[in-house]
């Protein structure tokens, strides 16, 4: 009876996790309002080789579609790193860390506030950058306001989804979201890199460097997340 109950609970957790991840993938296809899709496509095609293309991989393709999840979970990762560094140098954070569960809850709350601030600031830069590239149909305050609210809200929704997977799913929600985003974009990246190599755009050393950089970034993100 206990074994059957445990099996049923695991099944429900797996189904819940899949459902939440499906919501995440759906969000990567919801574009910001006011973006010219044709101009965005031209812009992304010209930047697939750089850091923008790599960031697009970690965001599950949301950057190439300039979706509400364009920032992905990166503001949370950045906030976590900052808080962890402060824990080592600040007496206030050291004191919180020594308070056990209460202190950890407070640190988690501060990390979330930091995520909001970083997402807000980064979304402002994204809105201004999109206008400078000329891919906004009606530039101005209304677009900037809409873009900032949409991207910031999207990031916090993504953080909430990750926490729900951790609480009610199979655990490690943030890591799973990052993994799904990478898996979703990885096939296209591999195909593109093979094409660049065959065309002579990149040599073997460049490809090896990109592979090492990619795996290094993945390992660092997982290391920080597990540390948190």
Sine and cosine of phi, psi and omega as CSV:
sin_phi,cos_phi,sin_psi,cos_psi,sin_omega,cos_omega
0.00,0.00,-0.68,0.73,0.01,-1.00
-0.91,0.41,-0.64,0.77,0.01,-1.00
-0.90,0.43,-0.65,0.76,0.01,-1.00
-0.91,0.42,-0.65,0.76,0.01,-1.00
-0.91,0.41,-0.65,0.76,0.01,-1.00
-0.91,0.42,-0.64,0.77,0.02,-1.00
-0.91,0.41,-0.64,0.77,0.02,-1.00
-0.92,0.40,-0.64,0.77,0.01,-1.00
-0.90,0.43,-0.68,0.74,0.04,-1.00
-0.89,0.46,-0.67,0.74,0.01,-1.00
-0.88,0.48,-0.69,0.73,0.01,-1.00
-0.90,0.43,-0.61,0.79,0.02,-1.00
-0.91,0.41,-0.64,0.77,0.01,-1.00
-0.91,0.41,-0.70,0.71,0.01,-1.00
-0.89,0.46,-0.68,0.74,0.02,-1.00
-0.88,0.47,-0.69,0.72,0.00,-1.00
-0.88,0.47,-0.71,0.71,0.01,-1.00
-0.88,0.48,-0.66,0.75,0.00,-1.00
-0.89,0.45,-0.68,0.73,0.00,-1.00
-0.92,0.40,-0.66,0.75,0.03,-1.00
-0.91,0.42,-0.53,0.85,0.07,-1.00
-0.91,0.41,-0.63,0.78,0.07,-1.00
-0.89,0.46,-0.66,0.75,0.04,-1.00
-0.87,0.49,-0.73,0.68,0.00,-1.00
-0.90,0.44,-0.60,0.80,0.05,-1.00
-0.88,0.47,-0.65,0.76,-0.02,-1.00
-0.90,0.43,-0.45,0.89,0.02,-1.00
-0.96,0.29,-0.13,0.99,0.02,-1.00
-0.95,-0.32,0.05,1.00,0.03,-1.00
-1.00,-0.06,0.96,-0.27,-0.12,-0.99
-0.98,0.19,0.38,-0.92,0.13,-0.99
-0.92,0.39,0.61,-0.79,0.04,-1.00
-0.94,0.33,0.59,-0.81,0.08,-1.00
1.00,-0.02,0.17,0.99,0.00,-1.00
-0.99,-0.14,0.70,-0.71,0.09,-1.00
-0.99,0.16,0.95,-0.32,-0.10,-1.00
-0.89,0.45,-0.56,0.83,-0.01,-1.00
-0.93,0.37,-0.70,0.71,0.03,-1.00
-0.92,0.40,-0.58,0.82,0.05,-1.00
-0.91,0.42,-0.65,0.76,0.02,-1.00
-0.89,0.46,-0.68,0.73,0.03,-1.00
-0.89,0.45,-0.67,0.74,0.00,-1.00
-0.88,0.47,-0.71,0.70,-0.05,-1.00
-0.94,0.34,-0.58,0.82,0.03,-1.00
-0.90,0.44,-0.52,0.86,0.01,-1.00
-1.00,0.10,-0.11,0.99,-0.04,-1.00
-0.82,-0.57,0.27,0.96,-0.01,-1.00
-0.91,0.42,-0.43,0.90,-0.10,-1.00
-0.99,0.11,-0.28,0.96,-0.11,-0.99
-0.99,-0.13,-0.30,-0.95,-0.01,-1.00
-0.91,0.41,-0.49,0.87,0.03,-1.00
-0.87,0.49,-0.65,0.76,0.04,-1.00
-0.91,0.41,-0.63,0.77,0.02,-1.00
-0.93,0.37,-0.64,0.77,0.05,-1.00
-0.89,0.46,-0.56,0.83,0.04,-1.00
-0.88,0.47,-0.56,0.83,0.04,-1.00
-0.90,0.44,-0.73,0.68,-0.03,-1.00
-0.93,0.37,-0.42,0.91,0.02,-1.00
-1.00,-0.01,0.13,0.99,0.05,-1.00
0.93,0.36,0.46,0.89,0.00,-1.00
1.00,0.06,0.03,1.00,-0.06,-1.00
-0.93,0.38,-0.48,0.88,-0.01,-1.00
-0.94,0.35,-0.69,0.72,-0.01,-1.00
-0.89,0.45,-0.43,0.90,0.06,-1.00
-0.98,-0.17,-0.05,1.00,-0.06,-1.00
0.72,0.70,0.85,0.53,-0.05,-1.00
-1.00,0.04,0.08,-1.00,-0.01,-1.00
-0.92,0.39,-0.33,0.94,0.06,-1.00
-0.99,-0.14,0.45,0.90,-0.09,-1.00
-0.86,0.51,-0.57,0.82,0.01,-1.00
-0.99,0.16,-0.22,0.97,-0.03,-1.00
0.86,0.51,-0.61,-0.79,-0.01,-1.00
-0.98,-0.22,0.15,0.99,-0.09,-1.00
-0.87,0.50,-0.63,0.78,0.05,-1.00
-0.86,0.51,-0.57,0.82,0.04,-1.00
-0.93,0.37,-0.67,0.74,0.04,-1.00
-0.87,0.49,-0.71,0.71,0.01,-1.00
-0.89,0.46,-0.69,0.72,0.02,-1.00
-0.89,0.45,-0.63,0.77,0.02,-1.00
-0.89,0.45,-0.67,0.74,0.01,-1.00
-0.89,0.46,-0.71,0.70,-0.01,-1.00
-0.87,0.49,-0.72,0.69,-0.01,-1.00
-0.90,0.44,-0.64,0.76,0.03,-1.00
-0.90,0.44,-0.63,0.78,0.05,-1.00
-0.91,0.40,-0.65,0.76,0.02,-1.00
-0.91,0.41,-0.53,0.85,0.03,-1.00
-0.89,0.46,-0.47,0.88,-0.01,-1.00
-1.00,0.06,-0.33,0.95,-0.10,-1.00
-0.86,-0.52,-0.31,0.95,-0.07,-1.00
-0.98,-0.19,0.74,-0.67,0.03,-1.00
-0.90,0.43,-0.58,0.82,0.01,-1.00
-0.88,0.47,-0.74,0.67,-0.01,-1.00
-0.95,0.32,-0.55,0.83,0.07,-1.00
-0.89,0.46,-0.63,0.77,0.03,-1.00
-0.91,0.42,-0.66,0.75,0.04,-1.00
-0.89,0.46,-0.66,0.75,-0.03,-1.00
-0.90,0.44,-0.52,0.85,-0.03,-1.00
-0.99,0.16,-0.11,0.99,-0.06,-1.00
-1.00,0.04,0.11,0.99,0.06,-1.00
0.96,0.27,-0.66,-0.75,-0.09,-1.00
-0.88,0.47,-0.63,0.77,0.01,-1.00
-0.89,0.46,-0.70,0.72,0.01,-1.00
-0.91,0.42,-0.65,0.76,0.02,-1.00
-0.90,0.44,-0.61,0.79,0.04,-1.00
-0.90,0.44,-0.63,0.77,0.02,-1.00
-0.92,0.38,-0.65,0.76,0.03,-1.00
-0.90,0.45,-0.65,0.76,0.05,-1.00
-0.88,0.48,-0.66,0.75,0.02,-1.00
-0.90,0.44,-0.68,0.73,0.02,-1.00
-0.89,0.45,-0.63,0.78,0.03,-1.00
-0.88,0.48,-0.64,0.76,0.03,-1.00
-0.91,0.41,-0.68,0.73,0.06,-1.00
-0.87,0.50,-0.66,0.75,0.04,-1.00
-0.89,0.45,-0.59,0.81,0.04,-1.00
-0.89,0.46,-0.68,0.73,0.02,-1.00
-0.87,0.49,-0.72,0.70,-0.03,-1.00
-0.89,0.45,-0.73,0.68,-0.01,-1.00
-0.91,0.42,-0.67,0.74,0.02,-1.00
-0.89,0.45,-0.64,0.77,0.00,-1.00
-0.89,0.45,-0.75,0.66,-0.02,-1.00
-0.90,0.43,-0.72,0.70,-0.03,-1.00
-0.91,0.41,-0.58,0.82,0.01,-1.00
-0.93,0.37,-0.52,0.85,0.08,-1.00
-0.90,0.45,-0.73,0.69,0.03,-1.00
-0.89,0.46,-0.62,0.79,0.02,-1.00
-0.89,0.45,-0.71,0.71,-0.01,-1.00
-0.87,0.49,-0.71,0.71,0.01,-1.00
-0.92,0.39,-0.61,0.79,0.00,-1.00
-0.91,0.41,-0.67,0.74,0.02,-1.00
-0.88,0.48,-0.63,0.77,0.03,-1.00
-0.92,0.40,-0.64,0.77,-0.02,-1.00
-0.92,0.39,-0.47,0.88,0.03,-1.00
-0.99,0.16,-0.16,0.99,0.04,-1.00
0.96,0.27,0.46,0.89,-0.01,-1.00
-0.96,-0.29,0.18,0.98,0.03,-1.00
-0.99,-0.16,0.77,-0.63,-0.05,-1.00
-0.92,0.38,-0.64,0.77,-0.03,-1.00
-0.68,-0.73,0.99,0.16,-0.05,-1.00
-0.88,0.47,0.45,-0.89,0.03,-1.00
0.60,-0.80,-0.12,-0.99,-0.09,-1.00
-0.87,0.49,-0.66,0.75,-0.06,-1.00
-0.88,0.48,-0.69,0.72,0.02,-1.00
-0.90,0.43,-0.71,0.70,-0.03,-1.00
-0.87,0.49,-0.70,0.71,0.00,-1.00
-0.88,0.47,-0.73,0.69,-0.01,-1.00
-0.89,0.45,-0.68,0.73,-0.02,-1.00
-0.91,0.42,-0.70,0.72,-0.02,-1.00
-0.89,0.45,-0.73,0.68,0.00,-1.00
-0.90,0.44,-0.69,0.72,-0.05,-1.00
-0.91,0.42,-0.73,0.69,-0.06,-1.00
-0.94,0.35,-0.69,0.73,0.02,-1.00
-0.89,0.45,-0.71,0.70,0.03,-1.00
-0.89,0.45,-0.63,0.78,0.02,-1.00
-0.88,0.48,-0.67,0.75,0.02,-1.00
-0.90,0.43,-0.70,0.72,-0.01,-1.00
-0.94,0.35,-0.56,0.83,0.08,-1.00
-0.90,0.44,-0.64,0.77,0.02,-1.00
-0.90,0.43,-0.65,0.76,0.06,-1.00
-0.89,0.45,-0.66,0.75,0.03,-1.00
-0.90,0.43,-0.66,0.75,0.04,-1.00
-0.88,0.47,-0.66,0.75,0.03,-1.00
-0.88,0.47,-0.66,0.75,0.02,-1.00
-0.91,0.40,-0.59,0.81,0.02,-1.00
-0.92,0.40,-0.61,0.79,0.06,-1.00
-0.90,0.44,-0.65,0.76,0.01,-1.00
-0.90,0.44,-0.65,0.76,-0.07,-1.00
-0.98,0.19,-0.71,0.70,-0.15,-0.99
-0.90,-0.43,-0.12,0.99,0.00,-1.00
-0.97,-0.22,-0.61,-0.80,-0.06,-1.00
-1.00,-0.06,0.09,1.00,0.08,-1.00
1.00,-0.10,0.19,-0.98,0.02,-1.00
0.79,0.61,0.78,0.63,-0.09,-1.00
-0.86,0.52,-0.70,0.71,-0.02,-1.00
-0.89,0.46,-0.71,0.71,0.00,-1.00
-0.89,0.46,-0.62,0.78,0.01,-1.00
-0.91,0.42,-0.65,0.76,0.02,-1.00
-0.89,0.45,-0.69,0.72,0.04,-1.00
-0.88,0.48,-0.70,0.71,-0.04,-1.00
-0.89,0.46,-0.70,0.71,-0.01,-1.00
-0.89,0.45,-0.63,0.77,0.03,-1.00
-0.89,0.46,-0.67,0.74,0.00,-1.00
-0.92,0.38,-0.71,0.70,-0.01,-1.00
-0.88,0.48,-0.63,0.78,-0.03,-1.00
-0.91,0.42,-0.59,0.81,-0.05,-1.00
-0.99,-0.12,-0.20,0.98,-0.11,-0.99
-0.90,0.44,-0.69,0.72,-0.02,-1.00
-0.85,0.53,-0.67,0.74,0.01,-1.00
-0.90,0.43,-0.61,0.80,0.02,-1.00
-0.91,0.42,-0.70,0.72,0.00,-1.00
-0.87,0.49,-0.71,0.71,0.01,-1.00
-0.88,0.48,-0.67,0.74,-0.01,-1.00
-0.91,0.42,-0.69,0.73,-0.03,-1.00
-0.91,0.41,-0.62,0.78,0.06,-1.00
-0.88,0.47,-0.65,0.76,0.02,-1.00
-0.90,0.43,-0.69,0.73,0.02,-1.00
-0.89,0.46,-0.64,0.77,-0.02,-1.00
-0.92,0.39,-0.67,0.74,0.00,-1.00
-0.92,0.39,-0.53,0.85,0.00,-1.00
-0.99,0.13,-0.10,0.99,-0.01,-1.00
0.99,0.16,0.19,0.98,0.01,-1.00
-0.93,0.37,-0.60,0.80,0.03,-1.00
-0.80,-0.59,0.56,-0.83,0.06,-1.00
-1.00,-0.06,0.03,-1.00,-0.04,-1.00
-0.90,0.43,-0.58,0.81,0.00,-1.00
-0.92,0.38,-0.64,0.77,0.03,-1.00
-0.90,0.45,-0.67,0.74,0.01,-1.00
-0.91,0.42,-0.67,0.74,0.02,-1.00
-0.90,0.44,-0.64,0.77,0.03,-1.00
-0.89,0.45,-0.70,0.71,0.00,-1.00
-0.90,0.44,-0.63,0.78,0.03,-1.00
-0.90,0.44,-0.69,0.72,0.02,-1.00
-0.91,0.42,-0.65,0.76,0.02,-1.00
-0.90,0.44,-0.67,0.75,0.00,-1.00
-0.88,0.48,-0.77,0.64,-0.03,-1.00
-0.93,0.37,-0.53,0.85,0.06,-1.00
-0.90,0.44,-0.70,0.71,0.02,-1.00
-0.89,0.45,-0.67,0.74,0.03,-1.00
-0.87,0.49,-0.73,0.69,-0.02,-1.00
-0.90,0.44,-0.64,0.77,0.00,-1.00
-0.91,0.40,-0.66,0.75,0.01,-1.00
-0.90,0.44,-0.71,0.70,0.02,-1.00
-0.90,0.43,-0.65,0.76,0.01,-1.00
-0.88,0.48,-0.71,0.70,0.01,-1.00
-0.91,0.42,-0.70,0.72,-0.02,-1.00
-0.88,0.47,-0.70,0.71,0.01,-1.00
-0.92,0.38,-0.56,0.83,0.06,-1.00
-0.90,0.44,-0.65,0.76,0.03,-1.00
-0.91,0.41,0.00,0.00,0.00,0.00
